[in-house]
Amino acid sequence: MTTDKNLDAVFDPFDQIEQQAFLEQSLQKADFEYYIYIQNTPFPFNNTESQFLCASNLPHSSLKNLQDGIVLNKNPLACLNNDSTAHYQTFSWNRHALSNPPELTRLLKDFPQLHGLHFPCRNISGHKKNSLTLLRACHPVSMQEIRQNLFPLRHLVFSARYLIRQNLISHYLNTMHPTLPPRQMEISRCIVADMSNNDIARLLRIKNETVTYHVRQILRNTNSSRRTTGAFKALLPELIT
């Protein structure tokens, strides 16, 4: 089979540079300059409040610490998710407006004005904690523009949600939850299948003491206190990527 190497690189699902270039081109075609994507942490076993991952191409000092994949305790765009039924909403930001929410002020303070299109996204539990926000400085977003540019907007929104989410989750998992050794992954799958240590020992034809050792390693490597929680943490990359 003959392939063009340059063309083949365009379709490489792991080429983040190519994906970022694609997003930038999609932004320009939809007449936007910036995006902010907020993703609920893909981890259902935290004892703390919900946390969020952030990705953005906003080039200013307020975001110097909001690098792709950073974990936030609060969603800085939560104030735009008030309408639980809306799939999108337009908004305008003016630095001198007295009614600006504090979260937006901290995030957008370096810009005199911005106009945006905000898309809340449902997470696995049905709550709209995730969001994609498109921004530009030139002019407000009108309903007529949305209707006229429906295809490039849908193209941008769907591709951005997928590409940014995949990169964020991969970054998060690689940083916070590295893959365990093969034997520990195998035992984690057995634990998730509700097997006891004795069941696992019989299935894998190893000693019960060996299973106990690996379970302890799983708990240590995943920073867990319960075997089921540790097993789900170990299998998280396989479950959501």
Secondary structure, DSSP 4 states (H G I P E B T S, - for coil): ----HHHHHHT-TT-HHHHHHHHHHHHHHTT--EEEEEEE-S-TT-SSS--EEEEE---SGGGTT--TTEEESS-TTGGG---SS-S-EEEEEETT-TT--HHHHHHHTT-SEEEEEEEEE--TTS---EEEEEEESSS---HHHHHHTHHHHHHHHHHHHHHHHHHHHHHHHHHHSPPPPHHHHHHHHHHHTT--HHHHHHHHT--HHHHHHHHHHHHHHTT-SSHHHHHHHHHHHHHH-
